[in-house]
Amino acid sequence: MTLPTVLPLLVWVLPFAAFVLLAVVAPLRRAGPRAGLLSIGAMGVAFMAALVVWVEDFRGEATWSWIPSDGGPIATVGVLVDPVSNAMLVLVTLVSLLVQVYSLAYLGDEPPASLGRYYTYQSLFAVSMLGLVLSPGFLQMFVFWELVGLCSYLLIGYWYERPAAARAAVKAFWITKLGDVGFVIGIVLLWSATGTFDFGELFAKAQEHALAIDRLGTIMFLIYLGAVGKSAQFPLHVWLPDAMEGPTPVSALIHAATMVTAGVFMVTRAEPLFALVPEVLTLIGWVGAFTALLAATMACVESDIKRVLAYSTVSQLGYMMAAAGAGAADAGFLHLLTHGLFKALLFLAAGAVIHTVGTNDIFRMGGLFRAMPQTALVFIVGTLALAGVPPLAGFFSKEAVLSGVWEAQLTGPFLMLALTALLTAFYMFRVVFVAFFGRAFGAGHPHEAPWLMRGPLWLLAALTVAVGIRLAMGGEHEAPAWLVSLSLALAFAGFALAWAMYQRGVVDPATFASALAPLDFLARRRYGIDALYGGLYRGLVLGFARLIGWIDRYLVDGVLNVLSALTLRGGDGLRRIQNGRPQDYVYGVAFGVLLLIVWAQLWR
């Protein structure tokens, strides 16, 4: 092994060591803050190592045989280091580190044992995502893909004593598993057709046009289904808003750097394979654009600040997938990276607000700019980045996405994404005007959060600005002038509409909603998709479970109960021949010998 592969492996191993220590050494795990400091220390060193890997642009691959066979290993395990994985290493370790530091204050009132459990899950979550990012093949990726899903279940349901949190964790687990079924079938079919799981071999065959296998379109569609579940694409997007039942730092981690980015990362990593099936790419582009627009409409009517951001994440994931479907995977991946910064900023800023006012409802907030000016400023920075205002990072990555979709001549998806850009500015500035500049409603006692929470906010805000300036100076992602003008006009229109409705009162929100009554009605009810899933779950899954329960109780257990009853009765009958008199036993033995002699004579 060489330094370009040893250092990324160190990034992976450090959080794993922290997880093992916390999982095995119970006194350390129950120490609470000490467990947090161990996890933070390991993540801090991992981030520094990831930064070196990214700055030095390390590249390489190190693999070991995993599943041996006579004809060579069926699968390998190891690390694949390239620009895509390097950038993800920095994003995952940075956001994980800031979230863990933030959590020390945000969850400071948790019992020590509970806090230690939280940091154990956090370390495992980072290990899982880093293992996924460094995977040199589909099989290793799938293993860590499933571990990411497990960790999200554990962290969403961290407050498992709350029924809503427990339900949300189960919902996230099962909905993502629907997509994962397609993913595992797809990679097995791909292996059966090619004999390998390794990306290097698969991409080389794709480049040499030696991957002309039957049903490749079906295989890649099945693999894409895994990304539909993990990255919350329609119709498997319903789990993500409910995931807000977990602690806000968990929401920031899931939405910015881990769970939901896994699907986009996988599609980006496998782009050479998806490029061979343009019909699947077109489907990805249309579904991504539709998801972006659908989620944006639901964010416009949501009053829970975390759910607004959750729908925003679904919408921006749609942007990334639309770019991948348009053949502009690099633009989608750039948006993944920039979005990770400002979405973590927005969630952590929202957590600081919730921490002080004690409510998620934006209409119970108001006037927070005066009480929390620092939090308000960083939230506005994140809002401007999300709305696509230059020179912030979100502007350049969004323009790259729109430009890629336009150049691919996907007119329908482009129009949906353009309308989404207007709605994004509207619903985000709606939150800003209502929560930070609206009339105060007296919820809680608003004040600035402690520095352990504010520090990560300022750092993320600074990075959002700095990355935007770097992209502006680089000029690698310049969009056509007319597209820039259109995008800015749409963002300004969304801002103006939110300002007129929620700041100046020029437009009455109720009147505006009544003018769009059918759409408002559907959006507030999530277009009936959640209700449909709930009905299917109760009617099919629970109905099937009841049927299996009846079979188990009355057929399986019934047969066993009958057999056991017959055995008991037979035992009772036979017990009577044991009367304790030796002469009766002698007669019985003699009678048995006589029967054996007769039987032997009959069969001679």
C-alpha positions, 0 to 999 in steps of 0.5 A: 500500500502507498500513501495515497491509499493509506491516508484515506484508509486512516480517514475510515479507520479512525471513526471505526476505532471510536465506534468500537471503543464506545460500543465495547467499553461500557463505562466510557460510553456511559460517561456522556460528554467524554464519549462525545469528546472521543468521537469528536477527536477521532473525527477531527483527525479524520477530517485533517487527513481527508483534507490532505487527501483532497489538497494533494489530489491522491489517487489510487486503489488498494483491494484484497480478496474478499470472497475467494473461489477457484477461478479467482476472487468473486469480490474484493474489499478495499479503497478507491481513491479519486477526485469524487471520493476525495471530495466526499471524504472532506464533506462527510468528515467536515459535516460530521465533525461540526454536527458532533461539536454542535451536539455537545451543547444541543443535547447537553441535557440528555442523560450521560448514557443516552448521550454516549449512545448517540455518539456511538451511533454517530461514529458508526454512521460516519464509518458507514458513509466513508466505507460507501464512499471508498468502495471499489465495487458494488458489493462493498458499496451495498454492505455500507449502503445497508449500514447507512440505512441502519444508522439512520434508523437508529438516529431518527429513532434516537428518542424512541420513547416518543411514538412519532420518532419510533414510527418515523424511524420504521417508516424510513427503514421500510421505504428505503428498503423498497428501493434497496431490493431493486438495488441488490437484484440489479447488482447480482444480475450485473455480476452474473452477466459480467462476473465482477462487482469491481468498478474498475473492471466494469468501467473499463469494459464500458469504455471498450464497448465490451459491456453489450449484455442483455437487459442492461437497461433493466439492470441499471434501472434496478440499481437506480431504484436504490438511489430512488429510496436513499435519495428520496426521489418520487415516489419513495420520498415520503420518509424524509420529512418524517425523519425530522422527528430525530434530533436536529443535528441528526437531520443536518447530518442525514440531509447534508452529508450522509444518508440522502447523498448516498444515492446521488453519489452512487449514480455519479460513481456509476455514470459510465454504466448509466451512460450506456442506457440513455433511456434510463438516464432520461427517466432519471432526469424526468423523475428528478425534475418532477421530484424537485417541483413536487417537493417545492410545492409542499414546502410552500405550505409547511409551517414546521421549519424543519419540514420546510428544510426537509422538503427543500432537501428532497427538491434539491436532490431532484436537481442533482438527479436531473443533472445526472439524467441529463448526462451532467453528473459532474454538475449534479455532484458539484451541487451535492457538495455545495448543498451539503454546506449550506443545508447543514448551515440551515438545519443547524441554524434552525436547531439553534432557533428551536433550542431557544424558542421551544417550537418548530412552528414558524408562525409561533416565532417572529421578531427573532432577528433582534433576539438572535442576530447572529443566528439570523444572519447565518440563516439568511446566508444559507437561504441566499445560497439555497435560492441561488443568489451570487456569489454564494456557492449554491448559485454556481452549482444550480446554474451548472445543473440548469445548464446541463439539463438545457444542453441535453434538450430536456425541455420539460425537466428544465421548465420544472426546475426553473419553476422550482427555482422560483418556489425555492426562493419563495418558501425560504424567504417566507421562513425568513420573513415570518420567523426573523422579521415577523411580529413576535408571538412570544414562544419561549425566551429567544436568545443566542445559542452557546458558542459550541452551537454558533461556532459551526454555524459561522464556519459553515456560513464562511465556507458557503461564501468562500466556495462561491467566490472560489467557483466564481474565480475558477469559471469552470461552470459558467452558464449562458448569460440568458440562463443566469438572467433568467435564474436571477429573475426567478429568484428575485420573483420568489423573494418579492412574492414572499416579501409582499405576502409575509413582510408588507402584507400587500398580498393576503396569504389566505386570498392567494391560497384560495386562488390556488385552492385545489393545489393548496388542498393537495399540497397540504395533504402531501398529494395523498401519497402518504395516505396511499402508503398508509392504506397499503401498509395497513391493508396489505402488509398488516393484513398479510401479517395477520394472515401469517399470525393466524396460520402460525397460531391455529395451523402450526401451533394447532398441529403441534398442540394436537401432537403433544396432547396425543403424546400426553394421553399415550403416556398416561395410558402406558403409565398404568402398566407400571404397577411395581409388581415384578412378576407382571414384568416377567410375564410381559418380557416372556410375552414379548419374547414369544411375539418375537419368536412367532414374528421370526417364524412367519418371516422365515 
